[in-house]
Amino acid sequence: MPLRMRSAKPARVTLNDPRPRAPAAARPSRRCRLAPTMMASIGQVSTNPALRHGNFEEAQRSGNWVRQGGDAGMMTMEGTVDKTALLLALTAGAAAVAWQQIYTGAMGVAAVMSVTQGAGMVGLGLALATCFKPHWAPKTTPLYAVAKGLALGGSSAFLEMMYPGLVVQTLCLTFGTLFTLLAGYRTRLLQVTEGFRSTVYMASGGFFVGMMGMMLMRMCGVNVPFMSGGPIGMVIALVSVALAASNLLLDFDMIENSSYRGMPKWMEWYSGFSLLVTLIWMYTSILRLLMMMRGGDE
């Protein structure tokens, strides 16, 4: 009986793909592939202006995204805490320098006021640059902290001379509120729900629109009593403090979720920047509230 030769199975013809395929070890992990989607939604999670106006999609295309697998180039909670502590130290150090210049008389009042106003303008420019170019945060955020420290240190020193003990009280209330909210969030006594997030978002948006409108009216020469002292002014300052505290909770929630979802490493600096913005907002609101309670109107 003749043997039947088994014919070989014809090879499968495929079109050649001109794009080289990366080895499996070099391909981004699923965590990296999901991160851009999560990153694009950060602005919808927090009402902090720094987080809502960040151009995250542009930053993703800029080439600063994670290119390799692993966690070396990704955001972590520990890294965010370290960056935030460094920024607070820079702000406090710059504020101490401006404070010392006033109390020791090393610079004249006019010179200190010029430096304070100039630092405030520089800080505003750096804040806008960081908001719209978030991947610049590792470079712009430390400069922002120094500029805001100089501005706050100079203005706070002048107010302290007018109202002794005002700055110490403001600092105690600001950081006391910060650590209390952080403890409540970590122990889950305070939870960020969708309803809470939506309420804070709408309230913050309405508050900023109203404040901008009153500021424009005042710049046009219209007398706006709500911007000065009195019961209504104190209520507005109190609302500002409450909104700043609420935004701190949203920032905690955003940072915790982002650290678990593979955000890029520079988001640690940007998260520290957003927390610093909210803390400065709270500090200035409490400072104004306490000043009005002592009879000040500006």
C-alpha positions as CSV (number, residue, x, y, z in Angstrom):
1,M,0.0,0.0,0.0
2,P,1.6,3.2,-1.0
3,L,2.4,5.8,1.6
4,R,0.5,9.0,1.4
5,M,2.7,12.0,1.9
6,R,1.0,14.6,4.2
7,S,1.2,17.9,2.5
8,A,2.5,20.8,4.5
9,K,-0.1,23.4,5.6
10,P,0.2,26.5,3.4
11,A,1.7,29.5,5.2
12,R,-0.6,32.2,6.2
13,V,-0.1,35.3,4.1
14,T,-0.3,38.6,6.0
15,L,0.4,42.1,5.0
16,N,3.6,43.6,6.4
17,D,3.0,46.4,8.9
18,P,5.6,49.1,8.3
19,R,5.4,50.2,11.9
20,P,7.8,48.4,14.2
21,R,6.1,46.6,17.0
22,A,7.7,47.2,20.4
23,P,8.7,44.3,22.5
24,A,6.2,43.2,25.2
25,A,8.4,44.4,28.0
26,A,8.5,47.9,26.5
27,R,4.8,48.3,25.9
28,P,3.0,50.5,28.4
29,S,1.0,48.6,31.0
30,R,-2.7,48.8,31.2
31,R,-2.3,51.2,34.0
32,C,-0.4,53.6,31.7
33,R,-3.0,53.2,29.0
34,L,-5.8,54.1,31.3
35,A,-4.0,57.0,32.9
36,P,-4.6,59.6,30.0
37,T,-8.4,59.0,30.3
38,M,-8.3,59.5,34.0
39,M,-6.0,62.6,33.6
40,A,-8.4,64.2,31.2
41,S,-11.2,64.0,33.8
42,I,-9.3,65.6,36.7
43,G,-10.7,69.0,35.9
44,Q,-14.2,67.6,36.4
45,V,-13.4,66.2,39.9
46,S,-12.2,69.4,41.7
47,T,-13.5,72.9,41.8
48,N,-10.1,74.3,42.6
49,P,-9.3,76.8,39.8
50,A,-5.8,75.4,39.4
51,L,-7.2,71.9,38.8
52,R,-10.1,72.9,36.6
53,H,-8.2,75.0,34.1
54,G,-5.2,72.7,33.6
55,N,-4.7,71.8,30.0
56,F,-4.1,68.1,30.7
57,E,-4.7,66.9,27.1
58,E,-2.1,69.3,25.8
59,A,0.3,68.1,28.5
60,Q,-0.3,64.5,27.5
61,R,0.7,65.3,23.9
62,S,3.8,67.2,25.0
63,G,5.9,64.1,25.5
64,N,6.0,64.3,29.2
65,W,3.9,61.2,29.7
66,V,5.2,57.9,31.1
67,R,7.1,56.1,28.3
68,Q,8.0,52.9,30.1
69,G,6.2,50.5,32.3
70,G,6.6,50.4,36.0
71,D,5.9,52.9,38.8
72,A,9.2,54.9,38.6
73,G,7.6,57.7,36.5
74,M,4.2,57.8,38.2
75,M,2.7,59.9,40.8
76,T,2.6,58.6,44.4
77,M,1.0,59.8,47.6
78,E,4.3,60.0,49.4
79,G,5.8,62.0,46.6
80,T,2.9,64.4,46.7
81,V,3.3,64.9,50.4
82,D,7.0,65.6,50.1
83,K,6.4,68.1,47.3
84,T,3.7,69.9,49.2
85,A,5.9,70.1,52.4
86,L,8.7,71.6,50.3
87,L,6.4,74.2,48.8
88,L,5.1,75.2,52.2
89,A,8.6,75.5,53.4
90,L,9.5,77.8,50.5
91,T,6.5,79.9,51.1
92,A,7.1,80.3,54.8
93,G,10.8,81.0,54.2
94,A,10.1,83.8,51.7
95,A,7.4,85.2,54.0
96,A,9.8,85.3,56.9
97,V,12.3,87.2,54.7
98,A,9.7,89.9,53.8
99,W,8.5,90.0,57.4
100,Q,12.1,90.6,58.7
101,Q,12.7,93.4,56.2
102,I,9.7,95.3,57.6
103,Y,10.3,94.7,61.3
104,T,14.0,95.4,61.3
105,G,13.7,98.4,59.1
106,A,16.2,97.1,56.6
107,M,14.1,98.4,53.8
108,G,11.7,101.4,53.6
109,V,8.0,101.0,53.7
110,A,7.7,102.1,50.1
111,A,10.4,99.6,48.9
112,V,8.7,96.7,50.8
113,M,5.3,97.6,49.3
114,S,6.8,97.7,45.8
115,V,8.4,94.3,46.4
116,T,5.2,92.9,47.8
117,Q,3.1,94.1,44.9
118,G,5.7,93.0,42.3
119,A,5.9,89.5,43.9
120,G,2.1,89.3,43.8
121,M,2.0,90.0,40.1
122,V,4.8,87.5,39.4
123,G,2.9,84.9,41.5
124,L,-0.2,85.5,39.5
125,G,1.6,85.1,36.2
126,L,3.3,81.9,37.4
127,A,-0.1,80.6,38.6
128,L,-1.7,81.2,35.2
129,A,1.3,79.6,33.4
130,T,1.0,76.5,35.7
131,C,-2.7,76.2,35.2
132,F,-2.5,76.2,31.4
133,K,0.8,74.3,31.2
134,P,0.5,71.8,34.0
135,H,3.6,69.9,33.0
136,W,5.6,73.0,33.7
137,A,4.7,72.6,37.4
138,P,8.2,71.2,38.5
139,K,9.7,74.4,37.4
140,T,7.0,77.0,38.0
141,T,5.6,75.8,41.3
142,P,8.7,76.5,43.5
143,L,8.9,80.0,42.0
144,Y,5.2,80.5,42.6
145,A,5.7,79.5,46.3
146,V,8.6,82.0,46.7
147,A,6.7,84.8,45.0
148,K,3.5,84.3,47.0
149,G,5.5,84.0,50.2
150,L,7.1,87.4,49.6
151,A,3.7,88.9,48.8
152,L,1.9,87.4,51.8
153,G,4.8,88.1,54.2
154,G,4.9,91.8,53.3
155,S,1.1,92.3,53.5
156,S,0.8,90.2,56.6
157,A,3.5,92.2,58.4
158,F,1.8,95.5,57.7
159,L,-1.5,94.1,59.0
160,E,0.2,92.6,62.1
161,M,1.5,96.1,62.9
162,M,-2.0,97.5,62.7
163,Y,-3.7,94.6,64.5
164,P,-1.2,92.8,66.8
165,G,-1.8,89.0,67.0
166,L,-3.8,88.9,63.8
167,V,-1.4,86.8,61.8
168,V,-0.8,84.3,64.5
169,Q,-4.5,83.7,64.9
170,T,-4.9,83.4,61.2
171,L,-2.1,80.8,60.9
172,C,-3.5,78.8,63.7
173,L,-7.0,78.7,62.2
174,T,-5.7,77.9,58.7
175,F,-3.5,75.0,59.6
176,G,-5.9,73.8,62.3
177,T,-8.6,73.6,59.7
178,L,-6.2,71.9,57.2
179,F,-5.2,69.1,59.6
180,T,-8.7,68.6,61.0
181,L,-10.1,68.2,57.5
182,L,-7.3,65.9,56.6
183,A,-7.8,63.7,59.7
184,G,-11.5,63.6,59.0
185,Y,-10.9,62.6,55.4
186,R,-8.4,59.9,56.2
187,T,-10.6,58.3,58.8
188,R,-13.6,58.5,56.4
189,L,-15.6,60.7,58.8
190,L,-15.8,63.1,55.9
191,Q,-16.6,61.7,52.5
192,V,-16.7,63.3,49.1
193,T,-19.9,62.3,47.4
194,E,-21.1,63.3,44.0
195,G,-23.8,65.5,45.5
196,F,-21.2,67.3,47.7
197,R,-18.9,67.7,44.7
198,S,-21.6,69.2,42.6
199,T,-22.8,71.6,45.4
200,V,-19.2,72.9,46.0
201,Y,-18.7,73.3,42.2
202,M,-21.8,75.4,41.7
203,A,-21.3,77.4,44.9
204,S,-17.6,78.1,44.1
205,G,-18.5,79.1,40.5
206,G,-21.2,81.5,41.7
207,F,-19.0,83.0,44.4
208,F,-16.1,83.7,42.0
209,V,-18.4,85.2,39.4
210,G,-20.1,87.4,42.0
211,M,-16.7,88.5,43.5
212,M,-15.3,89.3,40.0
213,G,-18.4,91.4,39.2
214,M,-18.1,93.4,42.5
215,M,-14.4,94.0,41.8
216,L,-15.1,95.3,38.3
217,M,-17.8,97.6,39.6
218,R,-15.4,98.9,42.3
219,M,-12.7,99.5,39.6
220,C,-15.3,101.5,37.6
221,G,-15.9,103.8,40.6
222,V,-19.1,102.2,41.8
223,N,-19.4,102.0,45.6
224,V,-19.8,98.4,46.6
225,P,-20.5,98.1,50.3
226,F,-20.3,94.4,50.2
227,M,-16.6,94.6,49.6
228,S,-16.0,96.5,52.8
229,G,-16.6,95.6,56.4
230,G,-19.9,95.3,58.2
231,P,-22.2,92.3,58.7
232,I,-22.6,91.6,55.0
233,G,-18.9,91.8,54.3
234,M,-18.2,89.4,57.3
235,V,-20.8,86.9,55.9
236,I,-19.1,87.0,52.5
237,A,-15.7,86.4,54.1
238,L,-17.2,83.5,56.1
239,V,-18.6,82.0,52.9
240,S,-15.2,82.3,51.3
241,V,-13.6,80.4,54.2
242,A,-16.2,77.6,54.0
243,L,-15.8,77.2,50.2
244,A,-12.0,77.0,50.6
245,A,-12.4,74.3,53.3
246,S,-14.7,72.4,51.0
247,N,-12.3,72.6,48.1
248,L,-9.6,71.2,50.4
249,L,-11.7,68.1,50.7
250,L,-12.1,67.8,47.0
251,D,-8.4,68.2,46.5
252,F,-7.7,65.4,49.0
253,D,-10.0,63.2,47.1
254,M,-8.6,64.0,43.7
255,I,-5.0,63.5,44.9
256,E,-5.7,60.2,46.5
257,N,-7.6,58.9,43.4
258,S,-4.9,60.2,41.0
259,S,-2.1,58.5,43.0
260,Y,-3.8,55.2,42.5
261,R,-4.5,55.6,38.8
262,G,-1.0,56.1,37.4
263,M,-0.7,59.8,36.8
264,P,2.6,61.1,35.6
265,K,5.3,62.1,38.1
266,W,5.0,65.9,37.5
267,M,1.4,65.7,38.9
268,E,3.0,65.5,42.3
269,W,4.2,69.1,41.8
270,Y,0.9,70.1,40.3
271,S,-1.1,68.6,43.2
272,G,1.1,70.5,45.7
273,F,0.5,73.6,43.7
274,S,-3.3,73.2,43.8
275,L,-3.2,72.6,47.6
276,L,-1.0,75.7,48.1
277,V,-3.5,77.8,46.0
278,T,-6.4,76.6,48.2
279,L,-4.4,77.2,51.4
280,I,-3.6,80.7,50.4
281,W,-7.2,81.2,49.5
282,M,-8.2,80.0,53.0
283,Y,-5.5,82.1,54.7
284,T,-6.4,85.3,53.1
285,S,-10.1,84.7,53.7
286,I,-9.6,84.0,57.4
287,L,-7.2,87.0,57.6
288,R,-9.9,89.3,56.1
289,L,-12.6,87.9,58.4
290,L,-10.6,88.4,61.6
291,M,-9.5,91.9,60.4
292,M,-13.2,92.9,59.9
293,M,-14.1,91.5,63.3
294,R,-11.5,93.9,64.8
295,G,-13.1,96.8,63.0
296,G,-11.1,96.9,59.8
297,D,-12.8,97.5,56.5
298,E,-10.1,96.7,53.9
